[in-house]
Amino acid sequence: MLDFTFNGVKASDMGIKVMDIRHTVMPAIQDRYETVPGRDGSYLFAQAYGDRIISIDCLVLSTDYKKTRQDIIPISAWLNTKDRERLELNDLPDKYLMAKLTNGGELNRFLYTGTFTFEFNCEPFLYSDILVYSTAMSSPFTRNSEAYNIDYVLVNSNIPRYWSLGTKLPIEEDEQ
Protein backbone atom coordinates (compact mmCIF):
# COMPACT_ATOMS: atom_id res chain seq x y z
CA MET A 1 0.00 0.00 0.00
CA LEU A 2 1.35 3.40 -0.95
CA ASP A 3 1.68 6.03 1.76
CA PHE A 4 3.68 9.15 2.56
CA THR A 5 4.72 11.01 5.68
CA PHE A 6 4.90 14.80 5.65
CA ASN A 7 6.07 16.90 8.57
CA GLY A 8 6.00 13.80 10.82
CA VAL A 9 2.39 12.75 10.04
CA LYS A 10 1.39 9.79 7.86
CA ALA A 11 -1.22 10.39 5.16
CA SER A 12 -3.01 7.18 6.17
CA ASP A 13 -3.40 8.57 9.73
CA MET A 14 -5.21 11.56 8.19
CA GLY A 15 -7.70 9.26 6.43
CA ILE A 16 -6.00 9.56 3.05
CA LYS A 17 -5.61 6.59 0.73
CA VAL A 18 -2.69 7.15 -1.65
CA MET A 19 -3.53 5.96 -5.16
CA ASP A 20 -0.27 6.85 -6.95
CA ILE A 21 3.05 8.62 -6.36
CA ARG A 22 4.74 10.11 -9.41
CA HIS A 23 8.24 11.47 -9.15
CA THR A 24 11.07 12.18 -11.52
CA VAL A 25 14.08 9.91 -11.76
CA MET A 26 16.41 12.90 -11.37
CA PRO A 27 16.06 16.55 -10.42
CA ALA A 28 15.48 19.01 -13.25
CA ILE A 29 18.59 19.54 -15.37
CA GLN A 30 18.97 23.23 -16.17
CA ASP A 31 22.02 23.12 -18.46
CA ARG A 32 22.20 25.63 -21.28
CA TYR A 33 23.49 24.87 -24.76
CA GLU A 34 24.76 27.55 -27.10
CA THR A 35 25.01 26.98 -30.83
CA VAL A 36 27.77 28.85 -32.61
CA PRO A 37 27.43 29.41 -36.38
CA GLY A 38 30.09 27.53 -38.33
CA ARG A 39 30.83 25.11 -35.48
CA ASP A 40 29.64 21.52 -35.23
CA GLY A 41 27.49 20.84 -32.21
CA SER A 42 27.04 23.28 -29.36
CA TYR A 43 28.76 24.52 -26.22
CA LEU A 44 27.52 23.20 -22.90
CA PHE A 45 27.09 25.61 -20.00
CA ALA A 46 26.46 23.29 -17.05
CA GLN A 47 24.12 24.68 -14.38
CA ALA A 48 23.02 23.61 -10.91
CA TYR A 49 20.20 21.09 -10.57
CA GLY A 50 16.64 22.36 -10.36
CA ASP A 51 13.94 21.18 -7.99
CA ARG A 52 12.13 17.84 -8.06
CA ILE A 53 8.37 17.77 -8.48
CA ILE A 54 6.44 14.96 -6.79
CA SER A 55 2.73 14.43 -7.49
CA ILE A 56 0.62 12.27 -5.18
CA ASP A 57 -2.88 11.17 -6.20
CA CYS A 58 -5.13 10.70 -3.16
CA LEU A 59 -8.59 9.56 -2.17
CA VAL A 60 -10.67 10.30 0.94
CA LEU A 61 -13.73 8.20 1.82
CA SER A 62 -16.48 9.88 3.83
CA THR A 63 -19.96 9.03 5.06
CA ASP A 64 -21.74 11.69 2.97
CA TYR A 65 -21.19 14.35 0.34
CA LYS A 66 -20.95 17.29 2.79
CA LYS A 67 -18.59 15.46 5.16
CA THR A 68 -16.13 14.89 2.29
CA ARG A 69 -15.41 18.64 2.24
CA GLN A 70 -15.21 18.79 6.04
CA ASP A 71 -12.67 15.92 6.09
CA ILE A 72 -10.35 17.97 3.85
CA ILE A 73 -10.00 20.88 6.32
CA PRO A 74 -7.59 19.16 8.78
CA ILE A 75 -5.64 17.79 5.81
CA SER A 76 -5.20 21.33 4.47
CA ALA A 77 -3.97 22.54 7.87
CA TRP A 78 -1.47 19.66 8.08
CA LEU A 79 0.02 20.32 4.63
CA ASN A 80 0.15 24.13 4.93
CA THR A 81 3.71 24.93 6.00
CA LYS A 82 5.83 28.05 5.75
CA ASP A 83 9.06 26.23 4.88
CA ARG A 84 10.06 22.94 3.29
CA GLU A 85 9.49 20.00 5.60
CA ARG A 86 10.52 16.36 5.58
CA LEU A 87 8.63 14.24 3.00
CA GLU A 88 9.03 10.46 3.26
CA LEU A 89 7.65 8.21 0.53
CA ASN A 90 7.21 4.57 1.48
CA ASP A 91 8.40 3.54 -1.99
CA LEU A 92 11.80 5.16 -1.15
CA PRO A 93 12.76 3.40 2.11
CA ASP A 94 15.38 5.03 4.37
CA LYS A 95 15.34 8.23 2.30
CA TYR A 96 13.48 11.53 2.47
CA LEU A 97 13.16 14.82 0.64
CA MET A 98 12.73 18.38 1.86
CA ALA A 99 9.47 19.52 0.31
CA LYS A 100 6.73 22.13 0.34
CA LEU A 101 3.24 21.70 -1.03
CA THR A 102 2.91 23.96 -4.07
CA ASN A 103 -0.43 22.76 -5.42
CA GLY A 104 -3.15 21.30 -3.21
CA GLY A 105 -5.16 20.19 -6.20
CA GLU A 106 -8.83 20.44 -6.92
CA LEU A 107 -11.24 18.38 -4.84
CA ASN A 108 -13.33 16.15 -7.09
CA ARG A 109 -16.31 14.65 -5.22
CA PHE A 110 -18.31 11.66 -6.33
CA LEU A 111 -20.84 10.19 -3.92
CA TYR A 112 -18.87 9.69 -0.69
CA THR A 113 -15.36 10.00 -2.05
CA GLY A 114 -13.06 12.91 -2.69
CA THR A 115 -10.08 12.68 -5.02
CA PHE A 116 -7.27 15.19 -5.42
CA THR A 117 -3.60 15.44 -6.39
CA PHE A 118 -0.98 17.02 -4.16
CA GLU A 119 2.08 18.51 -5.85
CA PHE A 120 5.24 18.99 -3.81
CA ASN A 121 8.26 21.06 -4.84
CA CYS A 122 11.36 19.36 -3.39
CA GLU A 123 15.05 20.10 -3.05
CA PRO A 124 16.99 18.24 -5.77
CA PHE A 125 18.64 15.58 -3.63
CA LEU A 126 17.49 12.67 -1.48
CA TYR A 127 18.56 12.60 2.17
CA SER A 128 19.01 9.76 4.66
CA ASP A 129 19.36 9.34 8.42
CA ILE A 130 21.66 6.36 7.92
CA LEU A 131 25.19 7.35 8.85
CA VAL A 132 28.26 6.01 7.11
CA TYR A 133 31.40 5.98 9.21
CA SER A 134 34.85 6.25 7.75
CA THR A 135 38.16 6.36 9.55
CA ALA A 136 41.69 6.99 8.45
CA MET A 137 44.58 5.83 10.65
CA SER A 138 47.77 7.80 10.69
CA SER A 139 49.81 4.81 11.90
CA PRO A 140 49.29 1.05 11.57
CA PHE A 141 47.02 -0.48 14.19
CA THR A 142 48.61 -3.04 16.51
CA ARG A 143 47.16 -5.18 19.28
CA ASN A 144 49.35 -7.01 21.83
CA SER A 145 46.74 -9.61 22.79
CA GLU A 146 44.19 -11.87 21.18
CA ALA A 147 40.85 -10.25 20.34
CA TYR A 148 37.51 -11.59 19.21
CA ASN A 149 34.72 -9.87 17.34
CA ILE A 150 31.12 -9.76 18.51
CA ASP A 151 30.53 -13.26 17.02
CA TYR A 152 33.47 -14.70 19.02
CA VAL A 153 35.68 -15.08 15.97
CA LEU A 154 39.40 -14.39 16.37
CA VAL A 155 40.36 -11.04 14.79
CA ASN A 156 43.68 -10.40 13.03
CA SER A 157 46.07 -8.47 15.30
CA ASN A 158 46.42 -5.68 12.70
CA ILE A 159 42.69 -4.98 12.35
CA PRO A 160 40.69 -2.97 14.91
CA ARG A 161 37.23 -4.18 15.92
CA TYR A 162 34.11 -2.20 14.96
CA TRP A 163 30.59 -3.13 15.89
CA SER A 164 27.26 -1.37 16.17
CA LEU A 165 25.09 -1.29 19.29
CA GLY A 166 21.97 0.70 18.39
CA THR A 167 23.05 4.29 17.81
CA LYS A 168 26.54 3.85 19.34
CA LEU A 169 29.54 2.61 17.39
CA PRO A 170 32.25 1.26 19.74
CA ILE A 171 35.71 1.28 18.21
CA GLU A 172 38.68 -0.54 19.65
CA GLU A 173 41.56 1.79 20.50
CA ASP A 174 45.21 1.20 19.68
CA GLU A 175 47.12 -0.29 22.65
CA GLN A 176 50.37 1.60 22.02
Backbone bond lengths (Angstrom), bond angles and torsions (degrees), N, CA, C in turn:
res aa  C-N    CA-C-N  psi(-1)  N-CA   C-N-CA  omega(-1)  CA-C   N-CA-C  phi
1 M - - - 1.442 - - 1.525 109.55 -
2 L 1.306 116.32 130.45 1.456 120.50 178.53 1.523 110.06 -75.14
3 D 1.333 115.28 145.92 1.456 121.52 177.52 1.517 107.54 -159.24
4 F 1.329 116.57 164.41 1.454 120.84 173.22 1.518 108.69 -144.83
5 T 1.326 114.72 155.96 1.457 121.70 177.08 1.517 107.30 -121.01
6 F 1.332 116.28 126.43 1.454 121.28 178.37 1.521 108.65 -126.55
7 N 1.323 115.56 128.47 1.454 121.65 177.58 1.538 111.02 55.56
8 G 1.351 115.83 36.33 1.453 122.09 175.23 1.522 115.94 84.33
9 V 1.347 118.39 2.21 1.462 121.33 -178.24 1.529 109.46 -120.28
10 K 1.336 116.06 131.49 1.465 120.97 178.43 1.522 110.31 -77.47
11 A 1.319 116.45 141.96 1.461 121.52 177.22 1.527 110.62 -61.25
12 S 1.321 117.08 -39.68 1.469 120.23 -179.52 1.528 111.48 -62.98
13 D 1.343 118.36 -30.73 1.462 121.39 176.96 1.523 112.01 -71.19
14 M 1.331 116.53 -18.34 1.466 121.85 177.79 1.527 111.15 -94.08
15 G 1.328 117.30 6.00 1.459 120.76 179.30 1.516 114.07 84.23
16 I 1.328 116.08 16.39 1.470 121.20 -178.16 1.517 109.52 -97.69
17 K 1.303 116.35 133.23 1.467 122.14 171.46 1.529 106.42 -104.22
18 V 1.331 116.33 120.37 1.464 121.18 -179.10 1.520 108.60 -84.20
19 M 1.322 116.03 123.03 1.462 121.81 -178.57 1.534 111.82 -91.29
20 D 1.338 116.55 -36.77 1.469 120.36 -177.71 1.523 109.27 -160.03
21 I 1.326 115.82 146.89 1.462 122.82 173.62 1.522 106.48 -124.15
22 R 1.326 115.77 119.83 1.466 120.57 179.08 1.526 108.73 -114.93
23 H 1.327 114.86 123.23 1.458 118.11 176.32 1.507 109.85 -142.38
24 T 1.316 114.64 155.39 1.455 120.59 -177.98 1.526 110.17 -74.69
25 V 1.311 115.20 154.48 1.458 121.08 178.26 1.525 110.06 -69.29
26 M 1.315 115.94 -37.15 1.468 122.22 -179.14 1.518 108.99 -134.71
27 P 1.342 117.00 162.47 1.462 118.36 172.82 1.528 109.62 -67.28
28 A 1.321 115.61 164.58 1.465 120.32 -179.62 1.531 110.08 -59.86
29 I 1.306 116.04 135.02 1.466 121.99 177.29 1.518 106.72 -97.41
30 Q 1.329 116.54 121.96 1.460 120.92 -173.74 1.528 112.56 -110.32
31 D 1.327 117.47 25.22 1.464 120.75 -179.87 1.527 110.51 -60.73
32 R 1.313 114.66 150.17 1.468 120.47 175.09 1.521 108.34 -113.13
33 Y 1.303 115.27 144.36 1.465 122.08 176.66 1.519 108.22 -121.72
34 E 1.316 115.57 134.65 1.461 120.80 -179.39 1.523 108.94 -120.05
35 T 1.321 115.04 123.80 1.459 120.94 178.47 1.524 108.37 -92.31
36 V 1.326 115.19 132.04 1.457 121.24 179.91 1.531 107.57 -111.96
37 P 1.337 117.74 124.95 1.469 119.79 178.93 1.533 111.36 -57.11
38 G 1.318 115.95 135.98 1.455 121.35 178.69 1.520 113.78 85.24
39 R 1.311 118.23 0.27 1.465 121.90 179.66 1.522 108.56 -117.84
40 D 1.333 115.33 139.06 1.462 119.38 175.51 1.519 109.83 -72.57
41 G 1.302 115.72 138.76 1.465 120.43 177.45 1.517 112.06 74.13
42 S 1.335 114.81 -154.96 1.460 120.33 -177.94 1.522 109.50 -144.17
43 Y 1.324 115.04 166.17 1.465 121.28 174.75 1.522 108.70 -91.03
44 L 1.326 115.07 139.44 1.459 120.82 178.09 1.521 109.25 -98.78
45 F 1.317 116.58 128.38 1.457 122.85 172.74 1.527 106.54 -114.50
46 A 1.340 115.40 93.61 1.465 121.36 -175.84 1.528 109.86 -66.07
47 Q 1.324 115.80 138.49 1.460 122.82 -178.87 1.527 109.35 -123.99
48 A 1.297 115.91 169.88 1.472 121.17 176.47 1.525 109.02 -68.64
49 Y 1.335 115.73 158.75 1.461 120.43 177.03 1.520 110.38 -68.00
50 G 1.315 115.13 149.65 1.465 121.59 173.55 1.517 109.79 -91.24
51 D 1.314 115.97 -174.15 1.462 121.38 -178.79 1.526 111.57 -77.11
52 R 1.323 114.91 161.30 1.468 122.16 171.15 1.528 107.70 -95.12
53 I 1.302 115.92 146.76 1.460 121.52 174.33 1.528 107.24 -116.58
54 I 1.333 116.00 126.88 1.459 121.20 178.60 1.518 107.66 -120.93
55 S 1.332 115.86 126.32 1.466 122.18 178.16 1.520 108.86 -110.50
56 I 1.338 115.56 133.48 1.465 120.98 -178.22 1.529 108.46 -126.62
57 D 1.336 115.93 115.69 1.462 122.21 177.69 1.520 108.73 -85.26
58 C 1.341 116.31 129.20 1.463 121.48 -173.43 1.521 112.19 -130.31
59 L 1.325 113.59 162.41 1.456 122.66 179.39 1.525 108.20 -140.24
60 V 1.341 116.02 138.13 1.461 121.72 174.52 1.516 107.02 -124.46
61 L 1.331 116.43 129.08 1.465 122.09 176.60 1.524 108.61 -99.52
62 S 1.316 116.69 133.28 1.460 121.56 179.09 1.516 109.72 -129.77
63 T 1.332 115.47 175.42 1.462 120.08 -179.00 1.524 112.52 -87.53
64 D 1.328 118.03 -22.39 1.464 120.51 175.27 1.524 110.37 -154.34
65 Y 1.312 115.00 173.36 1.462 122.61 -174.11 1.531 111.74 -60.80
66 K 1.331 117.13 -45.66 1.461 122.04 -178.03 1.531 111.22 -67.83
67 K 1.323 116.96 -39.60 1.461 121.07 -178.28 1.533 111.69 -66.03
68 T 1.328 117.59 -26.22 1.470 120.54 177.41 1.526 109.83 -56.26
69 R 1.341 116.20 -46.51 1.470 120.29 179.75 1.524 110.61 -66.85
70 Q 1.317 118.01 -38.89 1.462 121.18 179.92 1.526 111.51 -66.53
71 D 1.328 117.74 -32.45 1.470 121.47 179.42 1.525 112.11 -69.29
72 I 1.329 117.09 -20.54 1.466 121.32 -178.38 1.526 111.49 -78.89
73 I 1.324 118.41 -25.29 1.469 121.28 -174.75 1.531 112.74 -59.22
74 P 1.349 120.93 -50.09 1.476 118.27 177.76 1.531 112.80 -65.96
75 I 1.316 117.14 -28.12 1.469 120.40 176.85 1.520 109.81 -65.83
76 S 1.335 116.29 -42.62 1.473 120.98 178.25 1.520 111.08 -61.57
77 A 1.338 116.75 -42.23 1.470 120.51 179.31 1.520 111.14 -63.92
78 W 1.330 117.37 -39.84 1.465 122.67 179.76 1.526 111.62 -63.53
79 L 1.322 117.35 -41.89 1.462 121.12 -174.78 1.525 114.00 -85.02
80 N 1.328 117.82 -12.33 1.459 121.60 -177.40 1.523 109.53 -83.95
81 T 1.317 116.74 102.10 1.464 122.11 -179.60 1.516 109.88 -123.71
82 K 1.313 115.52 155.74 1.467 120.37 179.19 1.534 110.87 -80.53
83 D 1.327 116.35 -37.78 1.462 121.60 -176.94 1.528 109.84 -119.07
84 R 1.315 115.16 175.06 1.466 119.83 173.64 1.523 108.51 -68.28
85 E 1.320 114.55 140.28 1.461 121.62 178.98 1.522 108.91 -125.47
86 R 1.298 115.53 170.51 1.466 122.00 -178.40 1.533 110.38 -69.90
87 L 1.342 116.07 127.36 1.462 123.44 176.95 1.520 107.77 -120.78
88 E 1.340 115.55 116.67 1.462 121.23 178.49 1.522 108.56 -110.76
89 L 1.317 116.18 129.44 1.458 122.09 177.87 1.519 107.45 -108.52
90 N 1.329 118.19 129.81 1.459 118.24 -175.36 1.526 112.27 -70.99
91 D 1.338 118.22 -8.65 1.466 118.72 173.90 1.534 111.40 -90.41
92 L 1.346 117.66 3.23 1.469 123.63 172.35 1.530 108.08 -126.11
93 P 1.333 118.22 74.22 1.466 119.73 -175.20 1.528 112.55 -62.56
94 D 1.326 115.81 144.59 1.469 124.47 177.33 1.523 113.70 65.08
95 K 1.331 117.44 16.20 1.462 120.82 178.62 1.521 108.81 -134.12
96 Y 1.330 115.36 157.17 1.465 119.67 176.14 1.516 109.35 -149.29
97 L 1.324 115.10 165.73 1.454 122.46 177.71 1.520 108.17 -123.06
98 M 1.304 116.58 158.80 1.459 121.57 171.61 1.525 105.72 -99.75
99 A 1.333 116.19 118.43 1.459 120.75 -168.63 1.518 112.24 -138.97
100 K 1.327 114.31 158.05 1.461 122.53 172.79 1.514 107.62 -136.47
101 L 1.316 115.79 136.96 1.459 120.33 177.79 1.527 108.56 -67.39
102 T 1.325 116.62 125.07 1.461 120.37 179.56 1.517 111.95 -111.03
103 N 1.332 117.04 -17.98 1.455 120.34 178.93 1.527 107.73 -148.03
104 G 1.334 115.85 113.49 1.449 120.82 -179.17 1.512 113.26 -79.79
105 G 1.299 117.05 -8.54 1.455 120.37 177.33 1.511 112.95 77.23
106 E 1.277 114.65 166.46 1.458 123.02 179.23 1.518 108.94 -95.46
107 L 1.319 116.57 134.18 1.457 121.21 178.86 1.519 109.06 -80.71
108 N 1.324 116.02 118.02 1.462 122.24 175.83 1.515 107.28 -105.67
109 R 1.351 117.28 119.07 1.463 121.03 -177.56 1.520 109.95 -108.09
110 F 1.315 114.06 136.35 1.459 121.16 174.47 1.513 107.35 -142.32
111 L 1.309 116.48 115.74 1.459 122.75 -174.71 1.520 109.39 53.85
112 Y 1.341 118.28 -113.07 1.464 120.39 -175.60 1.524 112.35 -109.10
113 T 1.298 116.66 22.79 1.461 119.57 179.56 1.524 110.32 -121.99
114 G 1.306 114.53 151.98 1.457 121.08 173.09 1.512 108.07 -128.24
115 T 1.318 117.16 130.36 1.466 120.73 177.16 1.520 108.79 -118.20
116 F 1.318 115.28 148.99 1.460 121.18 -179.64 1.519 108.29 -163.80
117 T 1.328 116.20 164.10 1.460 122.55 177.89 1.515 108.90 -123.78
118 F 1.335 116.23 123.85 1.455 121.56 173.98 1.521 108.17 -90.95
119 E 1.328 116.29 140.58 1.463 120.83 176.11 1.527 108.12 -122.87
120 F 1.324 115.49 121.55 1.456 121.74 -179.90 1.527 110.06 -108.39
121 N 1.319 116.04 137.18 1.460 122.63 172.46 1.520 105.98 -99.59
122 C 1.342 116.60 121.65 1.474 121.86 -172.31 1.516 111.60 -119.97
123 E 1.323 115.23 152.98 1.460 120.15 170.72 1.529 107.84 -59.45
124 P 1.334 118.05 156.19 1.468 119.71 -171.27 1.525 116.45 -68.15
125 F 1.323 118.43 -21.15 1.459 118.68 -171.57 1.521 112.41 -113.13
126 L 1.329 115.28 154.24 1.461 122.41 174.50 1.524 108.40 -84.93
127 Y 1.320 116.49 146.74 1.458 122.38 178.24 1.528 108.96 -118.65
128 S 1.339 115.59 164.54 1.460 120.79 178.86 1.516 109.29 -148.65
129 D 1.336 115.81 149.75 1.464 121.27 175.14 1.516 111.44 -90.67
130 I 1.318 117.45 -5.22 1.459 121.32 -179.90 1.518 108.10 -76.92
131 L 1.332 115.69 124.03 1.452 121.09 -178.59 1.517 110.77 -93.95
132 V 1.309 115.55 141.71 1.458 121.55 175.82 1.521 106.35 -113.46
133 Y 1.322 115.91 123.33 1.450 120.69 -178.67 1.519 110.28 -98.87
134 S 1.316 115.13 139.94 1.451 120.56 177.80 1.519 107.42 -139.06
135 T 1.303 115.93 137.67 1.462 119.32 178.17 1.514 109.25 -129.22
136 A 1.293 114.93 151.52 1.462 121.10 174.34 1.519 106.55 -128.78
137 M 1.323 117.18 127.39 1.468 120.85 -178.70 1.513 109.02 -100.08
138 S 1.323 114.38 133.83 1.459 119.00 -179.94 1.533 111.49 -78.32
139 S 1.339 117.33 -27.47 1.459 119.98 177.37 1.525 108.09 -132.45
140 P 1.333 117.52 158.44 1.459 119.79 -179.38 1.521 111.54 -61.52
141 F 1.311 116.64 142.52 1.455 122.45 179.00 1.524 108.87 -80.33
142 T 1.330 116.16 136.08 1.466 120.17 175.35 1.523 109.17 -135.06
143 R 1.325 115.53 145.47 1.455 121.91 177.44 1.522 106.41 -128.61
144 N 1.339 117.99 135.01 1.453 122.44 -176.82 1.526 113.03 -92.86
145 S 1.321 117.83 -0.39 1.457 120.64 -178.82 1.527 109.21 -137.48
146 E 1.339 114.40 169.53 1.459 118.43 176.97 1.522 109.42 -71.69
147 A 1.339 115.68 146.54 1.465 120.20 178.48 1.517 108.84 -139.65
148 Y 1.324 114.48 148.67 1.462 120.68 -179.72 1.521 108.75 -123.83
149 N 1.325 115.19 147.44 1.464 117.93 176.98 1.518 109.59 -80.96
150 I 1.319 116.61 -175.58 1.456 121.59 -175.48 1.528 113.03 -64.31
151 D 1.350 117.83 -19.30 1.468 122.67 177.21 1.522 112.05 -96.07
152 Y 1.328 117.64 12.70 1.460 124.65 178.66 1.523 113.16 64.57
153 V 1.318 115.65 34.29 1.457 121.45 175.96 1.528 107.53 -103.78
154 L 1.327 116.38 135.48 1.462 121.51 -179.67 1.530 109.97 -60.62
155 V 1.335 116.23 133.86 1.468 122.10 -178.14 1.527 108.41 -105.70
156 N 1.327 116.34 139.62 1.457 122.90 176.68 1.529 109.14 -54.21
157 S 1.337 117.09 141.40 1.466 121.08 -175.75 1.529 112.56 -67.94
158 N 1.328 118.82 -13.77 1.466 121.06 -179.69 1.531 113.07 -100.19
159 I 1.328 117.10 6.89 1.466 120.44 -177.42 1.524 109.28 -121.07
160 P 1.337 118.22 123.07 1.465 119.58 176.20 1.528 110.99 -71.51
161 R 1.325 116.39 159.26 1.460 120.95 -179.95 1.531 109.63 -96.60
162 Y 1.334 115.85 134.85 1.460 123.17 175.34 1.515 107.15 -126.70
163 W 1.298 117.81 137.90 1.452 119.89 173.63 1.524 107.72 -154.20
164 S 1.295 116.11 158.25 1.457 121.63 -177.00 1.520 110.31 -110.37
165 L 1.319 116.06 131.86 1.464 122.47 175.15 1.526 107.20 -126.16
166 G 1.324 116.67 88.26 1.469 120.44 -177.92 1.515 110.04 67.72
167 T 1.329 117.29 -119.28 1.461 120.70 -178.62 1.517 112.43 -94.03
168 K 1.367 118.29 -4.73 1.459 121.37 -179.31 1.520 109.99 -98.46
169 L 1.312 116.80 146.77 1.451 121.87 179.50 1.522 108.62 -124.99
170 P 1.360 118.35 89.01 1.464 119.61 178.28 1.539 110.99 -66.06
171 I 1.304 115.12 139.18 1.465 120.35 179.20 1.528 107.17 -130.45
172 E 1.313 114.89 130.74 1.457 119.95 179.70 1.533 109.01 -69.66
173 E 1.324 116.16 135.81 1.455 120.89 179.19 1.519 110.88 -90.44
174 D 1.315 115.98 156.35 1.454 122.46 176.32 1.532 108.83 -68.71
175 E 1.322 118.33 139.06 1.458 122.75 -176.98 1.518 113.17 -89.94
176 Q 1.286 119.99 10.71 1.477 121.45 -176.83 1.503 112.57 -71.40
